[in-house]
């Protein structure tokens, strides 16, 4: 991912919304992206287990953050 985005982790609800709100509250921009294809996911899976993700891939999103260009007022 380019343009300053940093990958954080993969999550589903309710943690997905909680973490999105948390990152935004501390000043980050947040981007939620669908999971990569099954082949791409298998190629980068470090633990080798993707069973949960294989069942319902539309449920999960990858969370990316980056610092805001202009800080939001408190």
C-alpha positions in Angstrom: 0.0 0.0 0.0 1.4 3.4 -0.9 0.7 7.0 -0.1 1.7 6.7 3.5 -0.8 4.0 4.5 0.5 1.5 7.1 -1.2 -1.9 7.5 -2.3 -2.6 11.0 -4.3 -5.8 11.1 -7.4 -7.7 9.9 -10.6 -7.6 11.9 -14.4 -8.1 11.8 -17.2 -6.5 13.8 -17.4 -5.3 16.5 -13.7 -4.8 16.7 -13.5 -3.3 13.2 -15.7 -0.3 14.1 -14.1 0.0 17.6 -10.6 0.2 16.2 -11.6 2.5 13.4 -13.1 5.0 15.9 -10.0 4.6 18.2 -7.5 5.4 15.4 -9.6 8.3 14.2 -9.9 9.7 17.8 -6.1 9.8 18.1 -5.7 11.6 14.8 -5.2 9.0 12.1 -7.0 8.6 8.8 -8.4 5.1 8.5 -8.9 3.0 5.3 -10.8 -0.3 5.4 -10.0 -2.6 2.5 -11.4 -6.0 1.6 -9.2 -9.0 2.1 -6.9 -10.0 -0.8 -7.8 -12.9 -3.0 -7.6 -16.4 -1.5 -4.4 -17.0 -3.5 -2.8 -13.8 -2.3 -3.9 -14.5 1.3 -2.4 -18.0 1.2 0.9 -16.6 -0.2 1.3 -14.2 2.7 -0.2 -16.2 5.6 2.6 -16.6 8.1 0.8 -19.0 10.4 -0.7 -21.0 7.6 -4.2 -21.0 9.0 -6.9 -19.0 7.2 -9.9 -21.2 8.1 -11.8 -18.4 9.7 -11.2 -16.1 6.7 -12.1 -18.7 4.2 -15.6 -19.2 5.7 -16.8 -15.6 5.1 -14.2 -13.4 3.6 -16.6 -10.5 3.1 -16.9 -10.2 6.9 -13.3 -9.1 7.4 -11.4 -5.9 6.4 -7.8 -4.9 6.6 -7.3 -1.8 8.6 -4.7 0.7 7.3 -3.8 4.0 9.0 -1.8 7.1 8.2 -1.2 10.4 9.9 -3.6 13.2 9.0 -2.1 15.9 6.8 -3.8 18.6 8.8 -4.7 17.9 12.5 -8.4 17.9 13.4 -9.4 20.4 16.0 -10.1 19.0 19.5 
